[in-house]
Amino acid sequence: MYPTEGQPEEQHQPEARPEAQPETRPAVQPQAPSRAPFAPWLLRAALALTGWLALAATALPAGWPARWIPVLLFVAFGPGCALLLPLPRGLRPAARLEVLALAAPLSLSLATLAATALHLVAGFTATVFLASLAAVTTLAAALPAVPLPAVTRGAAERRDPGRTDGPMPLWRGQ
């Protein structure tokens, strides 16, 4: 308090505080996530929808880029990505790229099988072809991901603690 007129000025002494208890902090403090949490179901739902969106794009007039670009991207990547994704968090960037590079041949192989089967039963149309691929993609998105190839698994998961030059060999001969 400040002295007012007529009152004697008191000596200011610091207030006696009760003995402070040492702060107890947890050994590990939680850190705020740097990005939004990963939701694999959201990625799988988006992959399942891509085929049906490509099928819906065929209703647009012929020759429009809004018609052929979604169809091309879906046929080239959709079924393969649905089979291989979501990727495990532990993959290194090179292994992620390898899995995405594997998605294109896998998708094109499934498209070739579907087109061949439809030609053999004399029922090939673009609508039936895309509907069959969309159904396979939706089914693949609902199921767990296919295990990664052995080379990718070795590059991503196994690591010899004594080696710094690369992944642990897949065989004991190295």
Rosetta blueprint (number, residue, H / E / L):
1 M L
2 Y L
3 P L
4 T L
5 E L
6 G L
7 Q L
8 P L
9 E L
10 E L
11 Q L
12 H L
13 Q L
14 P L
15 E L
16 A L
17 R L
18 P L
19 E L
20 A L
21 Q L
22 P L
23 E L
24 T L
25 R L
26 P L
27 A L
28 V L
29 Q L
30 P L
31 Q L
32 A L
33 P L
34 S L
35 R L
36 A L
37 P L
38 F L
39 A L
40 P H
41 W H
42 L H
43 L H
44 R H
45 A H
46 A H
47 L H
48 A H
49 L H
50 T H
51 G H
52 W H
53 L H
54 A H
55 L H
56 A H
57 A H
58 T L
59 A L
60 L L
61 P L
62 A L
63 G L
64 W L
65 P H
66 A H
67 R H
68 W H
69 I H
70 P H
71 V H
72 L H
73 L H
74 F H
75 V H
76 A H
77 F H
78 G H
79 P H
80 G H
81 C H
82 A H
83 L H
84 L H
85 L L
86 P L
87 L L
88 P L
89 R L
90 G L
91 L L
92 R L
93 P H
94 A H
95 A H
96 R H
97 L H
98 E H
99 V H
100 L H
101 A H
102 L H
103 A H
104 A H
105 P H
106 L H
107 S H
108 L H
109 S H
110 L H
111 A H
112 T H
113 L H
114 A H
115 A H
116 T H
117 A H
118 L H
119 H H
120 L H
121 V L
122 A L
123 G L
124 F L
125 T L
126 A H
127 T H
128 V H
129 F H
130 L H
131 A H
132 S H
133 L H
134 A H
135 A H
136 V H
137 T H
138 T H
139 L H
140 A H
141 A H
142 A H
143 L L
144 P L
145 A L
146 V L
147 P L
148 L L
149 P L
150 A H
151 V H
152 T H
153 R H
154 G H
155 A H
156 A H
157 E L
158 R L
159 R L
160 D L
161 P L
162 G L
163 R L
164 T L
165 D L
166 G L
167 P L
168 M L
169 P L
170 L L
171 W L
172 R L
173 G L
174 Q L
